[in-house]
């Protein structure tokens, strides 16, 4: 039992550096950037819908729903930017230590 747990635990520890290296891979960064472009496009679309609803005096519930969607889009973009920044830092860190 103890040996089995030790093997599982050492397996997790052995995989951690590989997972971190994968997180900073160029493929992962470019996928995040593509996703961020899609989110930015959706944000612009939601902002224009909100502006349209405000101009044409849509009901209050619709305006609140649009505002909530814009907030959600902004939070998702902020989170994705942080992921990209972290991935780039990890990539720089691993490239420095590989040499």
C-alpha positions as CSV (number, residue, x, y, z in Angstrom):
1,X,0.0,0.0,0.0
2,X,2.7,2.4,1.0
3,X,4.8,1.5,-2.1
4,X,1.7,2.1,-4.4
5,X,1.1,5.5,-2.9
6,X,4.8,6.4,-3.2
7,X,4.7,5.4,-6.9
8,X,1.6,7.5,-7.6
9,X,3.0,10.5,-5.7
10,X,6.4,10.3,-7.4
11,X,4.5,10.0,-10.8
12,X,2.7,13.3,-10.1
13,X,5.9,15.0,-9.1
14,X,7.6,13.7,-12.2
15,X,4.8,15.0,-14.4
16,X,4.7,18.5,-12.9
17,X,7.7,19.9,-14.9
18,X,6.3,18.4,-18.1
19,X,2.9,20.0,-17.5
20,X,4.6,23.4,-16.8
21,X,6.7,23.1,-20.0
22,X,3.5,22.3,-21.9
23,X,1.8,25.4,-20.5
24,X,4.5,27.6,-22.0
25,X,4.5,25.9,-25.4
26,X,4.2,28.1,-28.5
27,X,1.1,26.1,-29.6
28,X,-0.6,26.8,-26.3
29,X,0.2,30.5,-26.5
30,X,-1.1,30.8,-30.0
31,X,-4.3,28.9,-29.1
32,X,-4.8,31.3,-26.2
33,X,-4.2,34.3,-28.6
34,X,-6.7,33.0,-31.1
35,X,-9.2,32.5,-28.3
36,X,-8.6,36.0,-27.0
37,X,-9.2,37.4,-30.5
38,X,-12.5,35.6,-30.6
39,X,-13.4,36.9,-27.2
40,X,-12.4,40.5,-28.2
41,X,-14.6,40.2,-31.3
42,X,-17.5,39.0,-29.1
43,X,-16.9,41.9,-26.7
44,X,-17.1,44.4,-29.4
45,X,-20.3,42.8,-30.7
46,X,-21.8,42.8,-27.2
47,X,-20.8,46.4,-26.6
48,X,-22.4,47.6,-29.9
49,X,-25.6,45.7,-29.0
50,X,-25.6,47.4,-25.6
51,X,-25.1,50.8,-27.2
52,X,-27.9,50.0,-29.6
53,X,-30.2,49.0,-26.8
54,X,-29.5,52.1,-24.9
55,X,-30.0,54.4,-27.9
56,X,-33.3,52.7,-28.7
57,X,-34.5,52.6,-25.1
58,X,-34.8,48.8,-24.7
59,X,-36.3,47.5,-21.5
60,X,-34.2,47.7,-18.4
61,X,-33.8,43.9,-18.1
62,X,-32.3,43.7,-21.6
63,X,-29.8,46.4,-20.9
64,X,-28.8,44.7,-17.6
65,X,-28.4,41.4,-19.5
66,X,-26.2,43.2,-22.1
67,X,-24.1,44.9,-19.3
68,X,-23.6,41.5,-17.6
69,X,-22.5,39.9,-20.9
70,X,-20.0,42.8,-21.4
71,X,-18.6,42.3,-17.9
72,X,-18.3,38.6,-18.4
73,X,-16.5,39.1,-21.7
74,X,-14.1,41.5,-20.1
75,X,-13.4,39.1,-17.2
76,X,-12.7,36.3,-19.6
77,X,-10.3,38.4,-21.7
78,X,-8.5,39.6,-18.5
79,X,-8.1,36.0,-17.4
80,X,-6.9,34.9,-20.8
81,X,-4.4,37.7,-20.9
82,X,-3.0,36.6,-17.5
83,X,-2.7,33.0,-18.9
84,X,-0.8,34.2,-21.9
85,X,1.5,36.3,-19.7
86,X,2.1,33.4,-17.4
87,X,2.8,31.0,-20.3
88,X,5.3,33.5,-21.8
89,X,7.0,33.8,-18.4
90,X,7.2,30.0,-18.1
91,X,8.6,29.7,-21.6
92,X,11.3,32.3,-20.9
93,X,12.1,30.6,-17.6
94,X,12.5,27.1,-19.1
95,X,14.5,28.4,-22.1
96,X,16.9,30.1,-19.7
97,X,17.4,26.9,-17.7
98,X,17.7,24.6,-20.6
99,X,20.9,26.2,-21.9
